[in-house]
Every structure is written in structure tokens, then in C-alpha cells.
Amino acid sequence: MIVVAEDHDDIRYVLKRSLERAGHRVVAAADGRTALAAIREHQPDLVVTDVDMPNMTGLDLCRAIRADDALRHIPIVVASGSLMPGDNLAEDAGASATLLKPFVPAQLLALVTQLLPPRVPSDS
């Protein structure tokens, strides 16, 4: 499962739809605080977050995840249009990878595949 934190409805929809079409279960949140609650509840395999969001920024979300012993192992992709190439802000906050906007879904899916452990097919 993947938690997506993105405050823009259209971008959140594209992220969710792209990940679901690739076979992932997705919980989407419109702000960082709601995302953190979803992460604590669902213990996802990965988090994708925007940087500039209301209630809690994506960088603060990264820091909160890294500060929680039960969550700190979760890979985090920061997807942002406000970071510049070479900025270390996301990495310094604990992000596993940064995806600069605009991006195409294939770039997101490549990062997700790289960061997630291989999935074991289920019999169900």
C-alpha cells in the first residue's frame, strides 16, 4: 500500500490513478496532517508527498515519519515543483528520493519500483 499526500485535486488524482493502474493499493490525503494519520493507521510500504501543503508540509511529514520508530523504515518520495535540482531540503528532511514536477507517471512508477521491496504474488 502507498499513501499519497497532495493538496491539488488533479495531481492527487493522477498520482492515485497511476499507482493503482500499476497494481498498488493507494490511500490519498489532501494535506500532511491527514497523511500522517493515514500512515500511522495503514503502515504503508511507501509514501509519496508534495512539499507545499496546508496543515503540515511534506518536509515536516518526512521529519515526523523519520522521528517515529514504527514508521521510520518507510521509503518516502517527495514530489515537488518548488524544489530546484540540487536542493538537499528533501534529503535533509529524510526523503528517500525526490521527483521534480512536472513529471510523467513512468518516472514516478520507476522510483516506486526502485524503492519498494519485490512483491510476492499472493494466492488470494
C-alpha positions as CSV (number, residue, x, y, z in Angstrom):
1,M,0.0,0.0,0.0
2,I,1.1,3.6,-0.8
3,V,0.0,6.8,0.9
4,V,-0.1,9.8,-1.4
5,A,-0.1,13.3,0.2
6,E,-1.0,16.0,-2.3
7,D,-3.2,19.1,-1.9
8,H,-4.0,19.7,-5.6
9,D,-7.0,17.5,-6.5
10,D,-6.0,16.9,-10.1
11,I,-2.4,15.9,-9.2
12,R,-3.6,13.7,-6.4
13,Y,-6.0,12.0,-8.8
14,V,-3.2,11.4,-11.4
15,L,-0.8,10.0,-8.7
16,K,-3.5,7.7,-7.3
17,R,-4.7,6.5,-10.7
18,S,-1.2,5.9,-12.0
19,L,-0.2,3.9,-8.9
20,E,-3.5,1.9,-8.9
21,R,-3.1,1.1,-12.6
22,A,0.4,-0.3,-11.7
23,G,-1.3,-2.6,-9.2
24,H,-0.8,-0.7,-5.9
25,R,-3.4,0.0,-3.3
26,V,-3.4,3.7,-2.6
27,V,-4.7,5.9,0.3
28,A,-4.8,9.6,-0.8
29,A,-4.7,12.6,1.6
30,A,-5.1,16.3,0.8
31,D,-2.7,17.5,3.5
32,G,0.3,16.4,5.6
33,R,-1.6,16.0,8.9
34,T,-4.2,13.7,7.3
35,A,-1.5,11.8,5.5
36,L,0.4,11.2,8.8
37,A,-2.8,9.8,10.4
38,A,-3.2,7.5,7.4
39,I,0.4,6.4,7.6
40,R,0.1,5.6,11.3
41,E,-3.2,3.7,10.6
42,H,-2.2,1.8,7.5
43,Q,1.6,1.3,7.9
44,P,2.2,1.7,4.1
45,D,5.1,0.3,2.1
46,L,5.8,3.7,0.6
47,V,4.8,7.4,0.9
48,V,4.6,9.9,-1.9
49,T,4.2,13.5,-0.7
50,D,4.1,17.0,-2.1
51,V,6.2,19.7,-0.3
52,D,3.8,22.7,-0.2
53,M,0.6,21.6,1.6
54,P,-1.7,23.0,4.2
55,N,-1.6,21.9,7.9
56,M,1.8,20.1,7.6
57,T,4.3,20.5,4.7
58,G,5.7,17.4,3.0
59,L,9.1,18.1,4.6
60,D,7.5,18.2,8.1
61,L,5.7,15.0,7.2
62,C,9.1,13.4,6.3
63,R,10.6,14.5,9.6
64,A,7.6,13.2,11.5
65,I,7.9,9.8,9.8
66,R,11.6,9.6,10.5
67,A,11.1,10.6,14.1
68,D,8.6,7.7,14.7
69,D,10.3,4.3,15.4
70,A,7.3,2.5,14.0
71,L,7.4,4.4,10.7
72,R,11.0,5.4,10.0
73,H,11.7,2.4,7.8
74,I,9.1,3.6,5.2
75,P,10.6,5.0,1.9
76,I,9.4,8.5,1.1
77,V,9.2,10.1,-2.4
78,V,9.0,13.9,-2.3
79,A,7.3,15.2,-5.5
80,S,7.7,18.9,-5.7
81,G,7.6,21.8,-8.1
82,S,9.1,24.1,-5.6
83,L,12.5,22.4,-5.1
84,M,15.3,23.1,-7.5
85,P,17.7,20.5,-8.9
86,G,20.5,20.1,-6.4
87,D,18.4,21.2,-3.4
88,N,19.0,19.0,-0.4
89,L,15.9,20.1,1.6
90,A,14.0,16.9,0.9
91,E,17.0,14.6,1.6
92,D,17.8,16.6,4.8
93,A,14.2,16.0,6.0
94,G,14.6,12.3,5.4
95,A,13.2,11.7,1.9
96,S,14.4,8.6,0.1
97,A,14.0,10.2,-3.3
98,T,12.9,13.5,-4.9
99,L,10.7,13.7,-8.0
100,L,10.7,17.2,-9.6
101,K,7.4,18.4,-11.1
102,P,6.3,18.3,-13.8
103,F,6.9,14.5,-14.2
104,V,5.3,11.8,-16.2
105,P,3.8,8.7,-14.4
106,A,6.5,6.5,-15.7
107,Q,9.1,8.4,-13.7
108,L,7.0,8.0,-10.6
109,L,6.5,4.3,-11.2
110,A,10.2,3.8,-11.8
111,L,11.0,5.3,-8.4
112,V,8.3,3.3,-6.7
113,T,9.7,0.1,-8.2
114,Q,13.2,1.0,-7.2
115,L,12.2,1.8,-3.5
116,L,9.7,-1.0,-2.8
117,P,10.8,-4.5,-2.0
118,P,9.8,-7.1,-4.6
119,R,6.2,-8.1,-4.2
120,V,5.5,-11.8,-3.5
121,P,2.5,-12.9,-5.5
122,S,-0.4,-13.9,-3.3
123,D,-2.7,-16.9,-3.7
124,S,-5.8,-14.9,-3.0
